[in-house]
Amino acid sequence: MAERWVNFTNLPLLEQTRARVTKTLMEGILLNMSTEESKKLLKRHVNNKTNLVIMFVDINNSTEMSLSLPANKFVLLVQCFAQEISLAVLGYGGYVFKYEGDAVIVLFQQNQTARNRV
Protein backbone atom coordinates (compact mmCIF):
# COMPACT_ATOMS: atom_id res chain seq x y z
CA MET A 1 0.00 0.00 0.00
CA ALA A 2 2.82 2.48 0.81
CA GLU A 3 4.06 2.15 -2.76
CA ARG A 4 1.39 4.64 -3.83
CA TRP A 5 3.02 7.40 -1.78
CA VAL A 6 6.71 6.55 -1.62
CA ASN A 7 9.05 6.74 -4.59
CA PHE A 8 10.95 3.47 -4.41
CA THR A 9 12.89 4.23 -7.60
CA ASN A 10 15.46 6.48 -5.89
CA LEU A 11 17.90 3.63 -5.25
CA PRO A 12 20.80 5.75 -3.93
CA LEU A 13 18.52 7.27 -1.29
CA LEU A 14 17.16 3.85 -0.36
CA GLU A 15 20.69 2.47 -0.02
CA GLN A 16 21.72 5.42 2.19
CA THR A 17 18.68 4.86 4.38
CA ARG A 18 19.31 1.11 4.58
CA ALA A 19 22.96 1.69 5.57
CA ARG A 20 21.99 4.28 8.20
CA VAL A 21 19.29 2.04 9.71
CA THR A 22 21.69 -0.92 9.78
CA LYS A 23 24.28 1.22 11.57
CA THR A 24 21.62 2.41 14.03
CA LEU A 25 20.63 -1.18 14.76
CA MET A 26 24.27 -2.03 15.48
CA GLU A 27 25.44 1.11 17.29
CA GLY A 28 22.34 2.91 18.52
CA ILE A 29 20.84 6.27 17.57
CA LEU A 30 23.06 8.32 15.26
CA LEU A 31 21.08 11.54 15.49
CA ASN A 32 20.86 14.12 18.25
CA MET A 33 17.26 13.62 19.34
CA SER A 34 17.04 17.00 21.08
CA THR A 35 13.92 19.14 20.70
CA GLU A 36 15.78 22.35 21.63
CA GLU A 37 15.44 23.89 18.15
CA SER A 38 11.64 23.70 18.31
CA LYS A 39 11.72 25.31 21.76
CA LYS A 40 13.85 28.14 20.34
CA LEU A 41 11.38 28.57 17.47
CA LEU A 42 8.44 28.82 19.86
CA LYS A 43 10.31 31.24 22.17
CA ARG A 44 11.05 33.53 19.19
CA HIS A 45 7.30 33.75 18.53
CA VAL A 46 5.99 33.74 22.10
CA ASN A 47 4.54 37.27 21.93
CA ASN A 48 3.37 37.34 18.34
CA LYS A 49 1.13 35.38 16.04
CA THR A 50 2.73 32.87 13.72
CA ASN A 51 1.27 30.23 11.45
CA LEU A 52 2.51 26.70 11.98
CA VAL A 53 1.72 23.37 10.43
CA ILE A 54 1.66 20.58 13.02
CA MET A 55 2.26 17.02 11.87
CA PHE A 56 1.75 13.90 13.98
CA VAL A 57 3.40 10.71 12.72
CA ASP A 58 3.28 7.32 14.41
CA ILE A 59 3.78 3.66 13.63
CA ASN A 60 0.65 1.90 12.41
CA ASN A 61 -0.36 -1.05 14.65
CA SER A 62 2.48 -0.38 17.08
CA THR A 63 0.51 -1.75 20.04
CA GLU A 64 0.15 -5.10 18.25
CA MET A 65 3.83 -5.01 17.31
CA SER A 66 4.85 -4.29 20.89
CA LEU A 67 2.99 -7.40 22.02
CA SER A 68 4.43 -9.67 19.34
CA LEU A 69 8.07 -8.51 19.27
CA PRO A 70 10.66 -8.88 22.01
CA ALA A 71 10.93 -5.59 23.91
CA ASN A 72 14.50 -4.87 22.76
CA LYS A 73 13.55 -5.31 19.09
CA PHE A 74 10.49 -3.12 19.44
CA VAL A 75 12.59 -0.39 21.08
CA LEU A 76 15.06 -0.53 18.18
CA LEU A 77 12.19 -0.28 15.70
CA VAL A 78 10.82 2.82 17.42
CA GLN A 79 14.29 4.39 17.64
CA CYS A 80 14.94 3.82 13.93
CA PHE A 81 11.52 5.20 13.05
CA ALA A 82 12.06 8.33 15.16
CA GLN A 83 15.51 8.86 13.68
CA GLU A 84 14.38 8.51 10.07
CA ILE A 85 11.31 10.74 10.54
CA SER A 86 13.50 13.34 12.27
CA LEU A 87 16.03 13.34 9.45
CA ALA A 88 13.29 13.79 6.85
CA VAL A 89 11.68 16.61 8.85
CA LEU A 90 14.98 18.42 9.36
CA GLY A 91 15.74 18.01 5.66
CA TYR A 92 12.55 19.89 4.82
CA GLY A 93 13.18 22.70 7.32
CA GLY A 94 10.89 21.40 10.04
CA TYR A 95 11.34 21.08 13.78
CA VAL A 96 10.82 18.05 15.99
CA PHE A 97 8.56 19.26 18.79
CA LYS A 98 8.18 16.05 20.76
CA TYR A 99 8.81 12.33 20.83
CA GLU A 100 5.95 10.51 22.51
CA GLY A 101 6.04 6.72 22.57
CA ASP A 102 6.13 5.66 18.91
CA ALA A 103 5.01 9.10 17.70
CA VAL A 104 6.90 12.13 16.47
CA ILE A 105 5.21 15.54 16.63
CA VAL A 106 6.62 18.02 14.15
CA LEU A 107 6.31 21.75 13.46
CA PHE A 108 6.76 23.56 10.17
CA GLN A 109 6.59 27.32 9.85
CA GLN A 110 4.06 28.26 7.21
CA ASN A 111 6.63 30.11 5.07
CA GLN A 112 8.86 26.99 5.20
CA THR A 113 5.94 24.77 4.26
CA ALA A 114 5.28 26.52 0.96
CA ARG A 115 8.94 26.45 -0.03
CA ASN A 116 9.54 22.84 0.92
CA ARG A 117 6.26 21.30 -0.14
CA VAL A 118 6.65 17.65 -1.11
ChimeraX attribute file (.defattr): number of C-alpha atoms within 10 A of each C-alpha:
attribute: neighborCount
match mode: 1-to-1
recipient: residues
	/A:1	5
	/A:2	7
	/A:3	7
	/A:4	7
	/A:5	7
	/A:6	9
	/A:7	10
	/A:8	11
	/A:9	8
	/A:10	9
	/A:11	10
	/A:12	9
	/A:13	11
	/A:14	13
	/A:15	11
	/A:16	11
	/A:17	13
	/A:18	12
	/A:19	12
	/A:20	17
	/A:21	22
	/A:22	13
	/A:23	14
	/A:24	18
	/A:25	16
	/A:26	10
	/A:27	9
	/A:28	13
	/A:29	17
	/A:30	14
	/A:31	13
	/A:32	8
	/A:33	15
	/A:34	12
	/A:35	14
	/A:36	13
	/A:37	13
	/A:38	18
	/A:39	14
	/A:40	12
	/A:41	15
	/A:42	14
	/A:43	10
	/A:44	11
	/A:45	11
	/A:46	10
	/A:47	8
	/A:48	6
	/A:49	7
	/A:50	12
	/A:51	10
	/A:52	14
	/A:53	13
	/A:54	15
	/A:55	14
	/A:56	12
	/A:57	14
	/A:58	17
	/A:59	15
	/A:60	10
	/A:61	8
	/A:62	16
	/A:63	10
	/A:64	9
	/A:65	15
	/A:66	16
	/A:67	10
	/A:68	10
	/A:69	12
	/A:70	10
	/A:71	12
	/A:72	9
	/A:73	13
	/A:74	17
	/A:75	15
	/A:76	17
	/A:77	21
	/A:78	18
	/A:79	21
	/A:80	22
	/A:81	19
	/A:82	24
	/A:83	21
	/A:84	16
	/A:85	19
	/A:86	22
	/A:87	15
	/A:88	11
	/A:89	17
	/A:90	14
	/A:91	11
	/A:92	16
	/A:93	14
	/A:94	23
	/A:95	23
	/A:96	25
	/A:97	22
	/A:98	18
	/A:99	18
	/A:100	10
	/A:101	13
	/A:102	18
	/A:103	18
	/A:104	20
	/A:105	17
	/A:106	23
	/A:107	21
	/A:108	24
	/A:109	16
	/A:110	14
	/A:111	12
	/A:112	14
	/A:113	16
	/A:114	10
	/A:115	10
	/A:116	13
	/A:117	7
	/A:118	6
